[in-house]
């Protein structure tokens, strides 16, 4: 059977789609390879969320297209959000591409490839995911799409409204992952805290987390991509009071000024954001909060930006990502008056990140002298790299350690923190 190389771009939700495709391809008998030069089929699973992601996708497609000339590639396929959003334009602009598939068409991938290679027309609608993460960690996507309709976001146009996966199906998937060696499970969706509102008519994330925590072989369960409006005391209590669910929550706030939040069409209020952060901090001093904010949203005044800066000093966020506003066609915000100059947006983002580096360094330095449990990711010649509960995979910093004994990836050890920088920590294995 032909050899296939797959490149996954964008977020962890897209990674899950890629892993599902890998499962379908493997079950159909295709051989997965990591070297694009040897692949007869190259598949790029694209991101089309913001301008920089779209450009990365286009650049990668053009790069992989070169292997049709210099390598063994006979078929080039483009899948994912960019293909879903711009298929008509891409077909005209990228004649090198043989197959375009949107986000809901992955089951058609194998039959389309089979036609190119005359290998039959087996249609597979589902298969066991082939993890692209290290064996000890995996993502579980509990819903797709989004109902929030933020003014700047194209995701509902690309992936549609929220579609939650039933609890029972998720538990089966998580148990299968744990039996395969997964110890750290990261819960993802476009909006995890709104999980279940469509099929159960109420938020079901706390219930799901409690059921996941009953799976014996799982050690860490982590929650990303919550929406502040549906983060309540019950969810925080569920996380804080269950030892398997790590004290970590990713809660993108995007802004704090009430007028900016209103223009963004963000549900909830600035008061609720403050209240839930205060409740999290009261619940546990060790609770890690991750968030993102947008700099330069249309109409953002200097005073509103300064309010955001002041808020982040008053309510320090452990992990903060900063995005400059990206004017996405088809979104309400693209038509707003008061579009801000790119240089001003960049300056504001730089100011936020400069401030955050100091906050992050100060918070990290507080951890010096503490003993933490660390998941080992790499080890060589007495030096190891890993993460504690406070560092999410692929998003946060690392802990670099010395060790007098041999360590293996996926192993949990105790380490004492001895030094800290803006984002990383150093320590010694105990």
HELIX and SHEET records of a PDB file:
HELIX    1   1 UNK A   12  UNK A   27  1                                  16    
HELIX    2   2 UNK A   51  UNK A   65  1                                  15    
HELIX    3   3 UNK A   67  UNK A   70  1                                   4    
HELIX    4   4 UNK A   81  UNK A   93  1                                  13    
HELIX    5   5 UNK A  106  UNK A  108  5                                   3    
HELIX    6   6 UNK A  109  UNK A  117  1                                   9    
HELIX    7   7 UNK A  155  UNK A  159  1                                   5    
HELIX    8   8 UNK A  167  UNK A  179  1                                  13    
HELIX    9   9 UNK A  192  UNK A  194  5                                   3    
HELIX   10  10 UNK A  205  UNK A  212  1                                   8    
HELIX   11  11 UNK A  228  UNK A  230  5                                   3    
HELIX   12  12 UNK A  233  UNK A  241  1                                   9    
HELIX   13  13 UNK A  258  UNK A  263  1                                   6    
HELIX   14  14 UNK A  270  UNK A  283  1                                  14    
HELIX   15  15 UNK A  302  UNK A  314  1                                  13    
HELIX   16  16 UNK A  332  UNK A  335  5                                   4    
HELIX   17  17 UNK A  342  UNK A  365  1                                  24    
SHEET    1   A 5 UNK A  31  UNK A  32  0                                        
SHEET    2   A 5 UNK A   3  UNK A   8  1                                        
SHEET    3   A 5 UNK A  41  UNK A  46  1                                        
SHEET    4   A 5 UNK A  75  UNK A  80  1                                        
SHEET    5   A 5 UNK A  99  UNK A 100  1                                        
SHEET    1   B 6 UNK A 137  UNK A 141  0                                        
SHEET    2   B 6 UNK A 184  UNK A 188  1                                        
SHEET    3   B 6 UNK A 220  UNK A 227  1                                        
SHEET    4   B 6 UNK A 245  UNK A 252  1                                        
SHEET    5   B 6 UNK A 288  UNK A 295  1                                        
SHEET    6   B 6 UNK A 319  UNK A 324  1                                        
SHEET    1   C 2 UNK A 143  UNK A 144  0                                        
SHEET    2   C 2 UNK A 163  UNK A 164 -1                                        
SHEET    1   D 6 UNK A 371  UNK A 380  0                                        
SHEET    2   D 6 UNK A 383  UNK A 387 -1                                        
SHEET    3   D 6 UNK A 399  UNK A 402 -1                                        
SHEET    4   D 6 UNK A 425  UNK A 429  1                                        
SHEET    5   D 6 UNK A 412  UNK A 420 -1                                        
SHEET    6   D 6 UNK A 371  UNK A 380 -1                                        
END                                                                             
